Structures are given as C-alpha cells and as structure tokens.
C-alpha cells in the first residue's frame, strides 16, 4: 500500500452531536492531500460508535474505526492512535471540533518548506456547544516560537489544529499518565521551532460536555505545572524558567480573582517561589510584570472589533 501523506488521529467519546461534522471536515481535506483517518472511539454509548462505524464502512479505504472497551482515557486513546499512524505527517483532532477547507494543504506545504519546524498550528474560530460563533482562539498572527518562548508565556496554541512530523510521535507515545496539550507543545519544541498560521482553519468548541478544561480545572492546573517541570533545564535559561513560573502563578491569580477562591494562590505561590531560580523579590517582580502586561493586553483587547463591527472575543491573548 502507498504510504499516506497525513495520518489524522481523531479522539472521541460520547460526541454523537458532533462526530459526523468532525469526520466530514477531515474527509474534505482529501482533495488536497492523501490521508488516512484513525478514529479512537473510547467506548462511547450514546450513538457515537454507530456513526463512526457507518462512516468507516462508507469510506473504508480512508477511515479506520478503533473502538476501545473498556475506556482507556483521552491520553491513552491518542497514544494508541499515534502508534497506528503510518504517514509522514500526523494531525490530531478532538471529535467535537472540526476543520475548514484547505487546512492540511497549507500546513503540509509549510512543513515541507521549513525542515526545522517540528509542528505547525493554525488559529481557530471558537463556537459554543450549539455551534454558535463566539470569537477566535488567540490573537497571535503568523509567528514562530522556540522552546524558551513557549515556556516564558505559557500555552496559547490550539491542539486540534496541530500537524507535526512522524519523527515526533515516539516521544509523545512514551509519556506516562494523563497529558494536556501544553506538555505536548513543549515536547515538540525540543526538536524544532513551532509555527502558527494566522488564518483560522480550525473550529474549536468551548466547554463542551466532557471537556477536561471545564470539568477538571484543578487537574489541568496540576498537569500544567508538571509540564513546566518537564522541560530539561539545559535547554532553557534560568530567566526563561523564572518567567514561565511567574506566568503560571499569574494564571492562578487571575483564576482566583474570577472564582473568589483565594486558596489557589495560597497553595501555588509557595510552589512557584520555591521552584524559581531567583529570590522572592525578583520572582515577585516578574509576577507583577506578568500581571500588569496581561491586564493591559486584556483592556486593549476590549476595544478591538471584528469584521462585523462587534467586539472580537479572544480566548487566549499573548
């Protein structure tokens, strides 16, 4: 068999309302690139399995249905799909998100033209559970980022938009336990720069049912902290690490302000100050600068307008 150019790894669990649109958006990419679609169905019981099975039958030359029983969890689901991927480039997509036409074509061309790029992302449009438009995922344009830049300013990339080289999958598969996207972004950045295409070619559903971000916020925070700790110290400077820790605590402070849960700050501040390579005064100064900078960007963003003249809502501001 001819090796496909792109392996698309789609993870899903009980996403009956969304999975058909998701898979149809991937199939539409086949006019531009030769692909295989691997669907990891994590023991769905709401009708998702039947929809995936139907599409795997209709498009059996492209779609493979891997149904797990019992459930193995989102991270293991992704890792299992990666172990089956045969293509030169690999994309991943959550079953409640979808792509816009031409996405893979542009990303493949970028990776071919830039051999030092480990992974390329796109911006994303954000929608609610019902598919109603909300805004955009981030305010980043066409830019490139190395490991230090990703550590200093934290996560802002959309994981359902990524396309990376097959050489990067083994390190991902070898990771243990539950994973979050930031851990994987940092992992990719060890082997080359990361790029984002400004054009929103992914559609991201915010806080859909089953989302870890909305349902397990404390677990996500712990995994985010572990992601920072996973960066080898010989690959970044002390200042990069200190800024990354300050950025993490800034996010904790903002969360505490929104939820009125000040115990979050009391829990995480000693962890951050104890892990920083700098003293408390310098680390505190970095934290204050991070809070001021983000607050200023957020205030300026409130005056930004989209093409329709309404305020442009941005999920992550950098």
N, C-alpha and C positions, 0 to 999 in steps of 0.2 A: 504494500500500500504506500502511496505517496504521503510523505510527512506533511501534515497541515502547517500552515504558516503561524496560526494563532490557536492556542487552546484556551477556551473560555470556561472558567470554573464558576458555576452558579450554585450558591448555597441557599437552601430553602427549608423552612419548617412552618407548616400551617399558614401558608400565604395564598390561599385559594383565590382571593380577590385580586392578587397582583401578578401571580406567576406567569399567566399566559401573556400578558403585555410585556413582561420582562423577557421571556424567551423569544417572542416575536421581534422584539427590538434587536436581539442578538442575531437572529436569523437574517434580518435585513442587512447586516454587515457583510453577509456572504457575497454580495455583488461586488465587493471591493477586495476582499481577502479570502483565502482558502482557510477554513476553520473547522474545528471540532468543538462541540458543546458538551461539557460534562456537568450533569446536574446531580448534586448531592442532596437527596431528599431524606431529611433526618427523622424518619418515622412519623411523617405527617398523618393526621387522622381527620382532616377537615375537608377533604376533596382535592387537596394539592397533588397527592400521589396520582390520582386518576387523570388529572390534567397533564401532568408531566409524562405519564405513560402514553397518553393519547398522542402527544407531540413527538415522543420518541418513536412511536410507530409510524407516524406520518413522515417524519424526517429521519428515518433510521440510519441514513448514510452520514448524518451530521450529529444528531442528538443521542447521547448515552445517558440512561437513567440509572443512577446508583442509589438504591433505597437502603437505608440503614435500619436495622432492628436488632436490639433496642436503640434508643437515641444515644448519640455519641457526643453531642455538643457542637457548637459552631466552629470552634478552633480545630478540633479533630476532623470535622467534616471538610473544612478547607484543606487541611493537610493531606487527607486521603485523596481528594480530587487532584491535588498537585502531584501526588505520586503516580497518577494515571496519565497526566498530561504529557503529550508527545511532541508538541510543537516547539518551534524556535523561540516564540514569544508567548507569554502567558498573561491572560487578563482574568480578573475576578469581579464578581458582581453579586450583590445580595438580591434575593428573589423578590423583594418589594421595591427595588429600584429598576431603572431601565436606561437605555442609551438612545441617543439621537443619531440620525443618519450621518455616515462619514467618519464616525469616531475612530474606529480601528485603522482606517486608511491613513488618517493624519498621524496617528501615533506610531504605526509601523514605519512610515516614512521618516519620522523624527528619529527613531532608534537606529534605523539604517544609516542615516546621515550623521549621527552623533554616536560613534562607538564607545565613547567614555561615559555615556549616560546609562545608568543602571535601571531607571524606571521613569516613565513619563505618565503624568496625570493630566486630567482636564478639569476645568471648573465645572460646576454643576448648578442647575436650577433646583430650587427647593420647593417641595409641594407638601401638602398635608395628607392625612390618611385618605381623604376623598379625592385626591388628585388636583386640588385647587392650588394655584400658584401662590408662593409666599415671597420668594426673593432669589438670591444667589448664595452659593456656599461660602465663597470668600471674596475678598477684594484684591486678590493678587492677579497680576496680569501674566504676560509671557515672561517667566523668570526661571532661573536655575538656582539650586541650593545644594551646598555640600553638607557633610555631617555636622560641622560646627554650627552652621546656620539653623539646621533643624533642631539642634539641642538648645540653642540660645533662645529661640522664640516659640518653641513648642509646636504642637500639631495644628495644621490648618488644611491638610490635603484630604481629598475625598477618596476613600478606599475602594468604592465601587467604580472608580474611573481609571484605576491603575493598569498599565501594561508594562511588563518587565521581562527581562531576558531569562530563558530557561536555566541559565547558569546560577540564577539566584534562588531557585526553588529548594535546593537541598538544605540550605541554612534555615529556611522557613520550616521545612518539614521536621528538622531536628530539634526545634524549640519544644520545650516541655510545658504542659499546663495550658490554661486559658490565655488567649492573646488578645490584644487590642491593636488597632491599626497603627497607632504611633510606634509601637515596638517594631512593627514590620517596616515602617518608613525608615526608621533609624537603622535597621538591619540592611536594607537596600543601599542606604547612603554610605555604608562602609566600602562598597565595591565600585562606586562611581557617583557622579552627581545626579540629583533628581531634578526633573523639569516639570513645569506645569504649562499647559496650553491655556491661554486666557478664555478661549471660546468655550462656553458651557455646552458640553456634548454628553453629559450625564444628567439624569434626573434623580434626585435624592429625596426620599420620603422621610420627613422628620417625625420622630417619636411614634413610629408605627408600633402596632401591638407586638410585643416580644422584643423590642429594642433594648439592648443592654444599657445604652446611654440613659434612657428614660426610666428603666426599671431597676437598675443595679448601679446607681451612681457611685456609691462608696466602693464597690468592687472595681469600677472603672478607674476611680482615683488611685486605688492601691496598685492596679496594673500599670497605670501611667507612671507612678513613682518607680515601679520596678523597671519600666522601660528606660527611664533616665539612668538608673543604676546599671543597666546592661551595656552601656556604651563603654568600650575599653578606654581607660584613662590615657593610654599612649597615643590615641588618635585625636584627642582634643586638648586644648589648653585648660589651665586652671580657671581662667576667666570665662571660657565657654561653659564649663561646668557650673560655676557660680551663677552665671546669668541664667542658665537653664533651671537651676534650683529656685532662683528668685522668680522666674516666670511661673513655675509650678505653684509657689506659695501665693503669688498674685491671683492665680485662678481659684485657689482655695478661699482667699479673702473675698473675691467677687461672689463666689458661691455662698459664702456665709452671709454676705450683705443681702443677697436676693432671698435667702431662705430663713434668715434670722437665726441660723444655727452657728453661734459663735464657738461652740465646742470644736468645730472643724479647725479653726485657727489655733485653738489651744492644743489640739492633737498634733497638727502638722508643723507648726512653727519650730518646736524643738528639733524635729527630724531634719528640717531644712537647715537650720543654723548649725546643727551638729554635723551635717554632712558637707557643708560648704568648706572649700579650701581656704576661705578668707575668714577674718574675725567677724564678730557680730556687728560692728559699726559699718564695715564695708559691705557686708551682706545686706544689712538693713538699708543702706543707701541704694544698692541695686534693686531691692524690693520697692522702695519708694519711687525710683525712676521708672520701674516697670508699671507700677500702678498709675503714675502720672501720664506716662506715654499712652497706655491703653485707654485711659479715661478721655484724653484729648482726642484720640482717634475715634472713639465712640461718639463723642459730642459732634465732631466734624461730620461723621457719617450720617448723623440725623438730618443733616441738611442736603444730603446727596439725593438726587432724583433719578428715577429710571426713565426709559424711553416714553412711558405713558404719563410722565409728569408727577407721579406719586413717589413717596419716599421709597428708596431702594433698601429693602431689608437684607442685611448681610449676616450670615450665621457666624462666620469667623473673620475677624478683622486682624490684619497683620501690620 
